[in-house]
Amino acid sequence: MPSFQHTWLPFLYLYIVGGLFFGSGMYIIKRTGSIDLHKKKHRFWWNVMIFGYFYFVIFHAVWTLVALYL
């Protein structure tokens, strides 16, 4: 079985560092007023972005586990 450094460390780096950039971008969008969460369409796309990030984290983790244990 591969070591932690070869499997989960790159995964954690990808989603922690990438998550910081993603979170910074979402913060900037909110702070500059580029999005109005009172509007239904804006709220929909805000939620799509948040859901999409976590969807890919979970999707990647599941397939990493499948690759390690099957």
N, C-alpha and C positions, 0 to 999 in steps of 0.2 A: 504494500500500500504506500502511495506517495506521502511524503512528509507534509506537515502543516505549511512549511515555507513554499512548497511547490503547488499547493492546492488552495488553501484558504487565505493565505497572506495576500496574494494578488487579488482575490475576490474582495477582501476587506479594503484593500487600497483603492481598488476601482470604485467601489460604492461609497466609501467614506470621503475620499478626495473629490470624486465626481459629485457626490451629494453636497459637499460644501460649495462647489461651483453652481450646482443646480439651485441650492437654497439661496445663494447670493443673488443669482439671477432673478429668482422669484421675489426676493426681498426688494430688489431694485425696481422691478416691474410694479410692485405694490406701492412702494415709497414715492415713485415719480408720478403716480396717478395714471399710469398707462392702462390700468384695469379698474373697472368700477364693479365691485362685487355685488352691488345692488341690481345690476342688470343680469337677467337670466342667462344670456349668451356668454357673458364674461365669466359668470360663476361656473357655467358648464365647462368652459375650456380650462379654467383654473383647476377644477376637479379632475379633468382629463389628464392634465400635466402631473398632478400629485399622484393620482392612481397609476399612471403610466410608469412613473419612477419606481414605485413599490412593486408593480407588476413585474418589471424586468429584474428587480432584485430577487424576488421570490422565484421567478422562472429560472434565472441563472443558478440560484442555490439548489433548486430541485434537480436540475440536470447535472450539476456538479456532484451531488449526492448519488445520483443514478450512475454516473460514470465511475465513481469511487467504489461503490458496493455491488455492482452487477458484473 
